[in-house]
């Protein structure tokens, strides 16, 4: 299943009316993870933790009146912190400049 389909399933959306917005949020999540220190080459969207972080980010940002937005944003921030602290997702010491 493609990442867009997985995210739409998490959002409980079955039509394509919001695909552009959802794709933009997926790309924003990836950019935020990279900006925070996750190595771009290790940003594998089939990885369960990366996929969970992206889904959580999109769920937090999607829509205007989401009562769970703050809780989801905090959850995303925790996932992001765990990813950026892990050597599995960040550049090795000898790779940094």
C-alpha positions, -999 to +999 in steps of 0.1 A: +000+000+000+013+034-009+021+060+018-008+082+006-032+054+009-019+045+044-022+081+055-057+084+041-067+053+059-054+068+092-074+099+085-105+078+077-107+093+042-117+072+012-121+097-016-094+117-034-108+152-027-080+160-002-051+142-019-031+173-028-033+186+008-024+153+022+006+149-002+017+184+009+015+174+045+034+141+039+062+161+022+062+186+050+066+158+075+095+144+056+112+178+054+107+184+091+123+150+100+153+158+077+156+193+091+155+178+126+184+155+119+170+123+103+194+114+075+176+118+042+190+085+029+175+068+060+140+083+055+125+050+043+087+055+042+082+017+046+100+018+080+073+015+107+087+044+129+091+067+100+056+058+087+041+064+121+058+097+125+045+109+091+010+097+098+010+114+132+022+146+117-004+146+090-032+138+115-021+167+137-020+192+108-050+181+087-082+200+090-092+231+109-111+220+140-093+189+152-097+185+189-068+160+190-044+183+171-023+193+202-021+157+215-011+144+181+015+172+176+031+162+210+031+126+199+048+135+167+074+156+185+082+126+208+086+103+178+108+128+160+129+131+191+134+094+194+143+092+157+168+120+159+185+104+190+188+070+173+220+062+154+198+041+131+182+072+116+209+098+119+243+101+102+272+081+117+298+102+136+323+097+108+297+109+083+292+143+099+312+173+089 
